[in-house]
Amino acid sequence: MSDNVFSDLGFAHPEEEQLKAQIVMKLRDAIKRRRLTQTAAAELLGIAQPDVSRLVNGRVLGYSLERMLGFLVALGHDVEIRTKRKPASRPGRITLAA
């Protein structure tokens, strides 16, 4: 068993799925913290209210990482992408730091 449930479940791109799940949590938190209705959040994000509902419930099929990061920006977050060399002792990975 790994530290990535999506890998354990056999997803084709488990690191991307895990990153999307982490972004969903951030989106959900930002919407709640700003006390936005789903309708107001939809207007900010440029999507329909039912799409906000699906998104905050973790249904991310059809959303690229780039688009989801744009949603975070629309909700008042800065997004910073950094790269660094990995230790030779482990494979490369993608993580979200908040």
C-alpha positions in Angstrom: 0.0 0.0 0.0 1.4 3.4 -1.0 0.8 6.9 0.3 -1.3 7.6 -2.8 -4.8 6.1 -2.7 -5.2 6.7 -6.5 -2.1 4.6 -7.1 -3.5 1.9 -5.0 -6.7 2.0 -6.9 -4.9 1.7 -10.2 -5.5 5.1 -11.7 -3.5 5.9 -14.9 -2.1 9.2 -13.5 -2.3 8.8 -9.7 -0.1 11.8 -8.8 -2.3 14.1 -11.0 -5.5 12.7 -9.4 -4.0 13.2 -5.9 -3.1 16.8 -6.7 -6.6 17.5 -8.1 -8.1 16.1 -4.9 -5.9 18.4 -2.8 -6.9 21.4 -5.0 -10.6 20.4 -4.5 -10.1 20.7 -0.7 -8.5 24.1 -1.2 -11.4 25.2 -3.4 -14.0 24.0 -1.0 -12.2 25.8 1.9 -11.9 29.0 0.0 -15.6 29.0 -1.0 -16.5 28.3 2.7 -14.1 30.9 4.1 -15.5 33.6 1.8 -19.0 32.5 2.6 -19.9 32.2 -1.1 -23.0 30.4 -2.3 -22.4 28.0 -5.1 -24.1 30.5 -7.4 -21.7 33.2 -6.4 -18.7 30.9 -6.6 -19.8 29.8 -10.1 -19.9 33.4 -11.2 -16.3 34.0 -9.9 -15.1 30.8 -11.5 -16.9 31.3 -14.8 -18.7 28.0 -14.6 -22.3 26.9 -13.9 -23.6 26.3 -10.4 -24.1 22.6 -11.0 -20.4 22.4 -12.1 -19.4 24.0 -8.8 -21.4 21.4 -6.9 -19.7 18.6 -8.8 -16.3 20.1 -8.4 -16.5 20.6 -4.6 -17.7 17.1 -4.3 -14.6 15.8 -6.0 -15.9 15.1 -9.5 -13.0 16.6 -11.5 -13.3 14.7 -14.8 -12.9 17.2 -17.6 -10.9 19.8 -15.5 -7.2 20.2 -16.2 -4.8 21.0 -13.5 -4.2 24.4 -15.2 -7.9 25.2 -15.1 -8.3 24.1 -11.4 -5.3 26.3 -10.4 -7.0 29.2 -12.2 -10.0 28.6 -10.0 -7.8 29.0 -6.9 -6.5 32.3 -8.3 -10.1 33.5 -9.0 -10.9 32.7 -5.3 -8.0 34.9 -4.1 -5.0 32.5 -3.9 -1.6 33.0 -5.3 -0.3 29.9 -7.1 3.4 29.2 -7.1 5.0 26.4 -9.1 8.5 25.4 -8.1 10.8 22.6 -9.2 13.7 21.1 -7.3 16.0 18.2 -7.7 14.8 15.0 -6.0 17.0 12.7 -3.9 18.4 9.8 -5.7 16.8 7.5 -3.2 13.2 8.0 -4.4 11.2 8.5 -7.6 10.1 12.0 -8.6 6.8 13.3 -7.2 4.3 16.1 -7.5 3.0 17.7 -4.3 0.8 20.6 -3.2 2.2 22.8 -0.5 -0.2 25.3 1.1 
